[in-house]
Amino acid sequence: MVEEIEILGIKVHNYSFRESYELISKALNGGHRKVFHVGINAASVELAKKSNDYVRMVNSANLVNPDGISMLWASSFLGKPLKERVPATDLMSQVVTHCANSGIGIYLFGAEEDIVTKVRDKFNELSLNPVVVGYRNGYFSNEQIDEIVEDIADSNAKLLLIALPSPMKEEFVYNNFDKMGNLSVSMGVGGAFDVIASKVNRAPKWVQDIGFEWFYRMMQEPKRLWKRYLVGNTKFIFWVIREKFGATGH
C-alpha cells in the first residue's frame, strides 16, 4: 500500500513517476479501480488555506502527485520526504502516447478554443485513428455542466484531460466522475494545453532540474503571474516553517 503523506493539510501519495504511470495505465487497460488524479504545488496549498471544500475534494482523489518542486522541498524539510516530483505535463505525455498506441479514447476539457483544438490535432497525429474522441473549451456556465458531462459520457472516452484552473477542475471531477460513462481516468493537467499548443514555452530540462521552472514560467507572463509566484511562494515557505516548529491553524 502506498504511503500517504500530509503536507499542510493536503494528502500526497508517495508514488514515483513510473508508479503513477503504471496506476493510470492499469485503469485505462480495464482495471477495476478508477483514477482521480490531481497535481499539487504551492498554489494548491494557498487554495487549501482558503477553502475546506478544496481540501476535501483533493483528499478524495486516489492519485495526488507533487507537481511542483515546492512540495518536494516541503516534504523533506518536514521530515517526510517524497520520492520524486511527478510533473503533470510529462505524465500526461506518456499517458497520451499509451492511449494512441492502444486505441483508447481521450476527451480534452479546458483552455481557449484555439488552444484545445491545436492540442486535439497534435494528439491525433500520434495514431492512424483519431485518439481524441471529444473536446470542450474551458468557458462555460453552471447551467452547461450537465451538457458537458453528457458529452463526455457519449464520447465513450476512457481518459479525461482537464485543463481548468483550480479549484474548478477538482470540483468538476469530484461532482461528476461517476456520471461520465466509461471514463476510467481523470487527469488534472494545469497549463499543459498551453505548452502543447506552443502558446507558452516550457523551461529547459536543466531549469526544471534545479527547481526554477516556476521562474521561467513567470518571466513569460510577469504581469499576470508575479503575484502568484513571488507572493504565493513566500506565503508557502512561511507556512512550512510554521508547521515545522509546531504552530497550527490557517
URJOGI-V552632 format. One record per pair of residues at least 12 apart in sequence whose ideal C-beta (glycine too) atoms are under 10 Angstrom apart, sorted by the first residue. I is the first residue (numbers start at 1). J is the second residue. If there is no record, write none. Layout:
i: <I | I>
j: <J | J>
This chain:
i: <2 | 2 | 2 | 2 | 2 | 2 | 2 | 2 | 3 | 3 | 3 | 3 | 4 | 4 | 5 | 5 | 5 | 5 | 5 | 5 | 5 | 5 | 5 | 6 | 6 | 6 | 6 | 6 | 7 | 7 | 7 | 7 | 7 | 7 | 7 | 7 | 7 | 7 | 7 | 7 | 7 | 7 | 7 | 7 | 7 | 8 | 8 | 8 | 8 | 8 | 8 | 8 | 8 | 8 | 8 | 8 | 8 | 8 | 8 | 8 | 8 | 9 | 9 | 9 | 9 | 9 | 9 | 9 | 9 | 9 | 9 | 9 | 10 | 10 | 10 | 10 | 10 | 10 | 10 | 10 | 10 | 10 | 10 | 10 | 11 | 11 | 11 | 11 | 11 | 11 | 11 | 11 | 11 | 12 | 12 | 12 | 12 | 12 | 12 | 12 | 12 | 12 | 12 | 12 | 12 | 12 | 12 | 12 | 13 | 13 | 13 | 13 | 13 | 13 | 13 | 13 | 13 | 13 | 13 | 14 | 14 | 14 | 14 | 14 | 14 | 14 | 14 | 14 | 15 | 15 | 15 | 15 | 15 | 15 | 15 | 15 | 16 | 16 | 16 | 16 | 16 | 16 | 17 | 17 | 17 | 17 | 17 | 17 | 17 | 17 | 17 | 18 | 18 | 18 | 18 | 19 | 19 | 19 | 19 | 20 | 20 | 20 | 20 | 20 | 20 | 20 | 20 | 20 | 20 | 20 | 20 | 20 | 21 | 21 | 21 | 21 | 21 | 21 | 23 | 23 | 23 | 23 | 23 | 24 | 24 | 24 | 24 | 24 | 24 | 24 | 24 | 24 | 24 | 24 | 25 | 25 | 25 | 25 | 25 | 25 | 25 | 26 | 26 | 27 | 27 | 27 | 27 | 27 | 27 | 27 | 28 | 28 | 28 | 28 | 28 | 28 | 28 | 28 | 28 | 28 | 28 | 29 | 29 | 29 | 29 | 29 | 30 | 30 | 31 | 31 | 32 | 33 | 33 | 33 | 34 | 34 | 34 | 34 | 34 | 34 | 34 | 34 | 34 | 35 | 35 | 35 | 35 | 35 | 35 | 35 | 35 | 35 | 35 | 36 | 36 | 36 | 36 | 36 | 36 | 36 | 36 | 36 | 36 | 36 | 36 | 36 | 36 | 36 | 36 | 37 | 37 | 37 | 37 | 37 | 37 | 37 | 37 | 37 | 37 | 37 | 37 | 37 | 37 | 37 | 37 | 37 | 37 | 37 | 38 | 38 | 38 | 38 | 38 | 38 | 38 | 38 | 38 | 38 | 38 | 38 | 38 | 38 | 38 | 38 | 38 | 38 | 38 | 39 | 39 | 39 | 39 | 39 | 39 | 39 | 39 | 39 | 39 | 39 | 39 | 39 | 39 | 39 | 39 | 39 | 39 | 39 | 39 | 39 | 40 | 40 | 40 | 40 | 40 | 40 | 40 | 40 | 40 | 40 | 40 | 40 | 40 | 41 | 41 | 41 | 41 | 41 | 41 | 41 | 41 | 41 | 41 | 41 | 41 | 41 | 41 | 42 | 42 | 42 | 42 | 42 | 42 | 42 | 42 | 42 | 42 | 42 | 42 | 42 | 42 | 42 | 42 | 42 | 43 | 43 | 43 | 43 | 43 | 43 | 43 | 43 | 43 | 43 | 43 | 43 | 43 | 44 | 44 | 44 | 44 | 44 | 44 | 44 | 44 | 44 | 44 | 44 | 45 | 45 | 45 | 45 | 45 | 45 | 45 | 45 | 45 | 46 | 46 | 46 | 46 | 46 | 46 | 46 | 46 | 47 | 47 | 47 | 47 | 47 | 48 | 48 | 48 | 48 | 49 | 49 | 49 | 49 | 49 | 50 | 50 | 51 | 51 | 52 | 53 | 53 | 53 | 53 | 54 | 54 | 54 | 54 | 54 | 55 | 56 | 56 | 57 | 57 | 57 | 57 | 57 | 57 | 57 | 57 | 57 | 58 | 58 | 58 | 58 | 58 | 60 | 60 | 60 | 60 | 61 | 61 | 61 | 61 | 61 | 61 | 63 | 63 | 63 | 63 | 63 | 63 | 64 | 64 | 65 | 65 | 65 | 65 | 65 | 65 | 65 | 65 | 65 | 66 | 66 | 66 | 66 | 66 | 66 | 67 | 67 | 67 | 67 | 67 | 67 | 67 | 67 | 67 | 67 | 68 | 68 | 68 | 68 | 68 | 68 | 68 | 68 | 68 | 69 | 69 | 69 | 69 | 69 | 69 | 69 | 69 | 69 | 70 | 70 | 70 | 70 | 70 | 70 | 70 | 70 | 71 | 71 | 71 | 71 | 72 | 72 | 72 | 72 | 73 | 73 | 73 | 73 | 74 | 74 | 74 | 74 | 74 | 74 | 74 | 75 | 77 | 77 | 77 | 77 | 77 | 78 | 78 | 78 | 78 | 79 | 85 | 85 | 85 | 85 | 87 | 87 | 87 | 87 | 87 | 88 | 88 | 88 | 88 | 88 | 88 | 88 | 88 | 89 | 89 | 89 | 89 | 89 | 89 | 89 | 89 | 89 | 89 | 89 | 90 | 90 | 90 | 91 | 91 | 91 | 92 | 92 | 92 | 92 | 92 | 92 | 92 | 92 | 92 | 92 | 92 | 92 | 93 | 93 | 93 | 93 | 95 | 95 | 95 | 95 | 95 | 96 | 96 | 96 | 96 | 96 | 96 | 96 | 96 | 96 | 96 | 96 | 96 | 97 | 97 | 97 | 97 | 98 | 99 | 99 | 99 | 99 | 99 | 99 | 99 | 99 | 99 | 99 | 100 | 100 | 100 | 100 | 100 | 100 | 100 | 100 | 100 | 100 | 101 | 101 | 101 | 102 | 102 | 102 | 103 | 103 | 103 | 103 | 104 | 104 | 104 | 104 | 104 | 104 | 104 | 104 | 105 | 105 | 105 | 105 | 105 | 105 | 105 | 105 | 105 | 105 | 105 | 105 | 105 | 106 | 106 | 106 | 106 | 106 | 106 | 106 | 106 | 106 | 106 | 106 | 106 | 106 | 106 | 106 | 106 | 106 | 106 | 107 | 107 | 107 | 107 | 107 | 107 | 107 | 107 | 107 | 107 | 107 | 107 | 107 | 107 | 107 | 107 | 107 | 107 | 107 | 107 | 107 | 108 | 108 | 108 | 108 | 108 | 108 | 108 | 108 | 108 | 108 | 108 | 108 | 108 | 108 | 108 | 108 | 108 | 108 | 109 | 109 | 109 | 109 | 109 | 109 | 109 | 109 | 109 | 109 | 109 | 109 | 109 | 109 | 109 | 109 | 109 | 109 | 109 | 109 | 109 | 110 | 110 | 110 | 110 | 110 | 110 | 110 | 110 | 110 | 110 | 110 | 110 | 110 | 110 | 110 | 110 | 110 | 110 | 110 | 110 | 110 | 111 | 111 | 111 | 111 | 111 | 111 | 111 | 111 | 111 | 111 | 111 | 111 | 111 | 111 | 111 | 112 | 112 | 112 | 112 | 112 | 112 | 112 | 113 | 113 | 113 | 113 | 113 | 114 | 114 | 114 | 115 | 115 | 115 | 115 | 115 | 115 | 115 | 115 | 115 | 115 | 116 | 116 | 116 | 116 | 116 | 116 | 116 | 116 | 116 | 116 | 117 | 117 | 117 | 117 | 118 | 118 | 118 | 118 | 118 | 118 | 119 | 119 | 119 | 119 | 119 | 119 | 119 | 119 | 119 | 119 | 119 | 120 | 120 | 120 | 120 | 120 | 120 | 120 | 121 | 122 | 122 | 122 | 123 | 123 | 123 | 131 | 131 | 132 | 132 | 132 | 132 | 133 | 133 | 133 | 133 | 133 | 133 | 133 | 134 | 134 | 134 | 134 | 134 | 134 | 134 | 134 | 134 | 135 | 135 | 135 | 135 | 135 | 136 | 136 | 136 | 136 | 136 | 137 | 137 | 138 | 138 | 138 | 138 | 138 | 138 | 138 | 139 | 140 | 140 | 140 | 145 | 145 | 145 | 145 | 146 | 146 | 148 | 148 | 148 | 149 | 149 | 149 | 149 | 149 | 149 | 149 | 149 | 150 | 150 | 150 | 151 | 151 | 152 | 152 | 152 | 152 | 152 | 152 | 152 | 153 | 153 | 153 | 153 | 153 | 153 | 154 | 154 | 155 | 155 | 155 | 155 | 156 | 156 | 156 | 157 | 157 | 157 | 157 | 157 | 157 | 158 | 158 | 158 | 158 | 158 | 159 | 159 | 159 | 159 | 159 | 160 | 160 | 160 | 160 | 160 | 160 | 160 | 160 | 160 | 160 | 160 | 160 | 161 | 161 | 161 | 161 | 161 | 161 | 161 | 161 | 162 | 162 | 162 | 162 | 162 | 162 | 163 | 163 | 163 | 163 | 163 | 163 | 163 | 163 | 163 | 164 | 164 | 164 | 165 | 165 | 166 | 166 | 169 | 169 | 169 | 169 | 169 | 170 | 170 | 172 | 172 | 173 | 173 | 173 | 174 | 191 | 194 | 194 | 195 | 199 | 200 | 200 | 200 | 200 | 201 | 201 | 201 | 202 | 202 | 202 | 203 | 203 | 203 | 203 | 203 | 204 | 214 | 214 | 214 | 214 | 214 | 215 | 215 | 215 | 217 | 218 | 218>
j: <14 | 15 | 16 | 19 | 20 | 23 | 62 | 63 | 15 | 80 | 82 | 83 | 59 | 64 | 64 | 66 | 71 | 74 | 75 | 78 | 80 | 81 | 82 | 59 | 75 | 78 | 80 | 243 | 40 | 44 | 45 | 48 | 64 | 66 | 70 | 71 | 74 | 75 | 77 | 78 | 80 | 82 | 239 | 240 | 243 | 42 | 44 | 45 | 46 | 48 | 49 | 55 | 71 | 74 | 78 | 236 | 239 | 240 | 242 | 243 | 250 | 45 | 48 | 49 | 52 | 54 | 55 | 58 | 59 | 239 | 243 | 250 | 38 | 40 | 44 | 45 | 47 | 48 | 54 | 55 | 58 | 59 | 64 | 71 | 38 | 40 | 55 | 58 | 59 | 60 | 61 | 62 | 64 | 38 | 40 | 44 | 58 | 59 | 64 | 65 | 66 | 71 | 72 | 74 | 75 | 80 | 82 | 86 | 37 | 38 | 61 | 62 | 63 | 64 | 65 | 66 | 82 | 83 | 86 | 64 | 65 | 66 | 75 | 80 | 81 | 82 | 83 | 84 | 63 | 64 | 65 | 66 | 82 | 83 | 84 | 86 | 65 | 82 | 83 | 84 | 85 | 86 | 65 | 83 | 84 | 85 | 86 | 87 | 90 | 91 | 94 | 83 | 84 | 86 | 94 | 63 | 83 | 84 | 86 | 35 | 37 | 39 | 63 | 64 | 65 | 83 | 84 | 86 | 88 | 91 | 94 | 95 | 86 | 90 | 91 | 94 | 95 | 98 | 35 | 37 | 62 | 63 | 185 | 37 | 63 | 91 | 92 | 94 | 95 | 98 | 159 | 184 | 185 | 187 | 94 | 95 | 98 | 99 | 102 | 104 | 185 | 184 | 185 | 62 | 63 | 158 | 159 | 183 | 184 | 185 | 95 | 98 | 99 | 102 | 104 | 105 | 106 | 158 | 159 | 184 | 185 | 98 | 102 | 104 | 158 | 184 | 158 | 184 | 184 | 185 | 184 | 62 | 184 | 185 | 62 | 158 | 177 | 178 | 180 | 183 | 184 | 185 | 186 | 61 | 62 | 63 | 159 | 177 | 183 | 184 | 185 | 186 | 187 | 57 | 58 | 60 | 61 | 62 | 63 | 64 | 160 | 170 | 173 | 174 | 177 | 185 | 186 | 187 | 188 | 61 | 62 | 63 | 64 | 65 | 86 | 88 | 91 | 92 | 95 | 160 | 161 | 162 | 173 | 185 | 186 | 187 | 188 | 189 | 57 | 58 | 59 | 60 | 61 | 62 | 63 | 64 | 65 | 67 | 88 | 166 | 169 | 170 | 173 | 174 | 186 | 187 | 188 | 61 | 63 | 64 | 65 | 66 | 67 | 68 | 71 | 85 | 86 | 87 | 88 | 89 | 91 | 92 | 166 | 187 | 188 | 189 | 190 | 192 | 58 | 61 | 64 | 65 | 66 | 67 | 68 | 70 | 71 | 88 | 166 | 170 | 188 | 66 | 67 | 68 | 69 | 70 | 71 | 85 | 88 | 166 | 190 | 214 | 232 | 233 | 236 | 68 | 69 | 70 | 71 | 73 | 74 | 214 | 228 | 229 | 232 | 233 | 234 | 235 | 236 | 237 | 239 | 240 | 67 | 68 | 70 | 165 | 166 | 190 | 214 | 228 | 229 | 232 | 233 | 235 | 236 | 58 | 64 | 66 | 67 | 68 | 70 | 71 | 166 | 167 | 170 | 236 | 68 | 70 | 71 | 74 | 232 | 235 | 236 | 239 | 240 | 166 | 228 | 231 | 232 | 233 | 235 | 236 | 239 | 165 | 166 | 167 | 170 | 232 | 166 | 167 | 239 | 250 | 235 | 236 | 239 | 249 | 250 | 167 | 250 | 166 | 167 | 250 | 167 | 170 | 171 | 174 | 166 | 167 | 170 | 171 | 174 | 167 | 170 | 174 | 166 | 167 | 169 | 170 | 171 | 172 | 173 | 174 | 175 | 166 | 167 | 170 | 174 | 188 | 170 | 173 | 174 | 177 | 170 | 173 | 174 | 177 | 186 | 188 | 86 | 91 | 185 | 186 | 187 | 188 | 86 | 188 | 82 | 84 | 85 | 86 | 87 | 88 | 91 | 187 | 188 | 82 | 83 | 84 | 85 | 86 | 87 | 85 | 86 | 87 | 88 | 89 | 90 | 91 | 188 | 189 | 190 | 85 | 87 | 88 | 190 | 211 | 213 | 214 | 233 | 236 | 85 | 87 | 208 | 209 | 210 | 211 | 212 | 213 | 214 | 85 | 211 | 214 | 232 | 233 | 236 | 237 | 240 | 85 | 86 | 236 | 240 | 84 | 85 | 86 | 211 | 211 | 236 | 237 | 240 | 236 | 237 | 239 | 240 | 241 | 243 | 244 | 240 | 237 | 240 | 241 | 243 | 244 | 240 | 241 | 243 | 244 | 244 | 208 | 209 | 211 | 213 | 190 | 192 | 202 | 208 | 213 | 161 | 163 | 187 | 188 | 189 | 190 | 191 | 192 | 189 | 190 | 191 | 192 | 193 | 194 | 195 | 196 | 202 | 208 | 213 | 192 | 202 | 208 | 187 | 189 | 192 | 106 | 159 | 161 | 163 | 187 | 188 | 189 | 190 | 192 | 193 | 195 | 196 | 189 | 192 | 195 | 196 | 159 | 161 | 185 | 187 | 189 | 119 | 122 | 123 | 126 | 127 | 131 | 132 | 159 | 161 | 187 | 189 | 196 | 123 | 126 | 127 | 131 | 159 | 123 | 126 | 127 | 131 | 132 | 157 | 158 | 159 | 161 | 185 | 123 | 124 | 125 | 126 | 127 | 128 | 129 | 130 | 131 | 132 | 126 | 127 | 131 | 127 | 131 | 158 | 127 | 128 | 129 | 131 | 127 | 131 | 133 | 157 | 158 | 159 | 184 | 185 | 129 | 130 | 131 | 132 | 133 | 134 | 155 | 156 | 157 | 158 | 159 | 182 | 183 | 119 | 120 | 123 | 124 | 130 | 131 | 132 | 133 | 134 | 135 | 155 | 157 | 158 | 159 | 160 | 161 | 185 | 187 | 132 | 133 | 134 | 135 | 136 | 148 | 151 | 152 | 153 | 155 | 156 | 157 | 158 | 159 | 160 | 161 | 162 | 180 | 181 | 183 | 186 | 120 | 123 | 132 | 133 | 134 | 135 | 136 | 137 | 138 | 157 | 159 | 160 | 161 | 162 | 163 | 189 | 193 | 196 | 134 | 135 | 136 | 137 | 138 | 140 | 148 | 151 | 152 | 157 | 160 | 161 | 162 | 163 | 164 | 169 | 172 | 173 | 186 | 189 | 193 | 135 | 136 | 137 | 138 | 139 | 160 | 161 | 162 | 163 | 164 | 165 | 168 | 169 | 172 | 188 | 189 | 190 | 191 | 192 | 193 | 194 | 135 | 136 | 137 | 138 | 139 | 163 | 164 | 189 | 191 | 192 | 193 | 194 | 196 | 197 | 199 | 137 | 138 | 139 | 193 | 194 | 197 | 199 | 135 | 136 | 137 | 138 | 139 | 137 | 197 | 199 | 137 | 138 | 163 | 191 | 193 | 194 | 196 | 197 | 198 | 199 | 132 | 135 | 136 | 137 | 138 | 161 | 163 | 193 | 196 | 197 | 132 | 135 | 137 | 197 | 193 | 194 | 196 | 197 | 198 | 199 | 132 | 135 | 161 | 163 | 189 | 192 | 193 | 194 | 195 | 196 | 197 | 132 | 133 | 134 | 135 | 193 | 196 | 197 | 197 | 196 | 197 | 198 | 135 | 161 | 196 | 157 | 159 | 155 | 157 | 159 | 161 | 152 | 154 | 155 | 156 | 157 | 158 | 159 | 148 | 151 | 152 | 153 | 154 | 155 | 156 | 157 | 160 | 151 | 152 | 155 | 157 | 161 | 148 | 151 | 152 | 155 | 162 | 163 | 193 | 162 | 163 | 164 | 165 | 168 | 169 | 193 | 164 | 164 | 168 | 172 | 171 | 172 | 175 | 176 | 176 | 179 | 172 | 176 | 180 | 172 | 175 | 176 | 177 | 179 | 180 | 181 | 183 | 179 | 180 | 181 | 180 | 181 | 176 | 179 | 180 | 181 | 182 | 183 | 186 | 176 | 179 | 180 | 181 | 182 | 183 | 180 | 181 | 180 | 181 | 182 | 183 | 181 | 182 | 183 | 180 | 181 | 182 | 183 | 184 | 185 | 181 | 182 | 183 | 184 | 185 | 183 | 184 | 185 | 186 | 187 | 172 | 173 | 176 | 177 | 180 | 183 | 184 | 185 | 186 | 187 | 188 | 189 | 185 | 186 | 187 | 188 | 189 | 192 | 193 | 196 | 186 | 187 | 188 | 189 | 190 | 193 | 187 | 188 | 189 | 190 | 191 | 192 | 193 | 194 | 196 | 188 | 189 | 190 | 190 | 191 | 188 | 190 | 186 | 187 | 188 | 189 | 190 | 186 | 188 | 186 | 188 | 186 | 187 | 188 | 186 | 217 | 217 | 220 | 217 | 220 | 216 | 217 | 220 | 221 | 216 | 217 | 220 | 216 | 217 | 220 | 215 | 216 | 217 | 219 | 220 | 216 | 228 | 229 | 230 | 232 | 233 | 229 | 230 | 233 | 229 | 230 | 233>
